[in-house]
Amino acid sequence: MSAFVIAGAALMVPQPIAAERSISGTYSIQGRNVEGQIYQGVANIAQEGSFVNFEWRIGTQVINGAGSVDGRVVTVDWGSDSPVMYVLMSDGELHGTWADGLALDKLTPQ
């Protein structure tokens, strides 16, 4: 945190957790689908500026998506009615939801 002094009072200002770091790389996937079934897999992310391309591999299924990074929020269109929405955590994990928040996805950097 940074401190600013205004009229003798110090104000603490939180610093951003992720200062424009790239999320490109390979991630382990752990998730729960809408039916409550647990799944695992691998995701590959390629980031160029604020644009990202995703490839999720779950079992024999390969799903591709593209989206954008806005601060700590990553939004990925993957051909469904609702996008996957991730939040970049301070440890580099991406915690997300899909199916309008009914399913969960966690990506851990490998």
N, C-alpha and C positions, 0 to 999 in steps of 0.2 A: 504494500500500500504506500501511496504517497501522501504527504501531509501538506496542506495549504493553511496558512495563517491569515485569518480575516478578523480584523478588530480584536486581536489578542486571543482569539479562539482557534484552535487547530481543528481542521476538518480532515478526516481520513477519506481518501478516494480510492476505491478498489481498482486494481489493475486488471486488464483482460487476462483470462486464463490462457487462451490460445491466440498469440499474436501473429496472425496470418501464417501459420505453419501449414505445410502441405499434408494432406491426408493420403497421398499416393502410397500404395503398398499392398501387401497381402495380409488378410485378416482371417482369424478363425471366427466362424459364425456359431452362435447359440441362439435358439429362438423357440417361440411357441406360436403355432398357427391359430386360426379362428376356432378350430375344433378342439383346441387345447393340447394338441400333439406337439411334443418336443422334437426339434430338428437340429442338425449340426451340418456344417459345411465349411466352405472357404469362399472368401470374397476377394476379388482383385479390384483395386481402385486406381484410376489414372486421373490426376488432376492437372489442369492447365489453366492457370489464373483462377477465376471463380467458377469454371466449368469442370464437371466431373463425369467420368464414365465408370459404371459399375458392371461387374460380372459376378453373379452369385452362383456357386456350384453347390447344390444340395442333392446328395445321392447322384443319380444319373441326370438330373435336371439342371440345365444351364439357363439362367435368366439374365438378361441384359437391361441396363437402364442408363439414363443420362439425366444430369441435373446441374444444380448450382450450390455453391457454398456462400453463405451470407453470415459472416462472423463465425459463430459456433454452430449455426444451424445448416444442415445439409438436406436438401429436398431433391428426391430422385423420382422421375417419371419412369415407370417400368411396365407401362401398357395396361395398367389397371385404372379403375375409376378414381382412386385416390393414390397419391404418391406415398413413398416411404419417407418418413421424416426422422432424421437423426439429430442428436445433439452431441457435439464433440466434448468429451470429458477431459479434465486436466491430465489424466494418465494416458490419453491418446485413444481410449475406447470410444466407439460410437454407439450410443444407446438410441434405439429407434422404435417406431411403431408403424404399422401398415394396416390395411383394411379398416380405415377410419378409426384407428386406435384400438381395434379389437385383437390385434396380434402384435407380438413383441419380437425385437431383433436386437442382438448385442454383437458388435464386431470388436474383436480384440486383436491388436497388432501382433503379427508373428515375428 
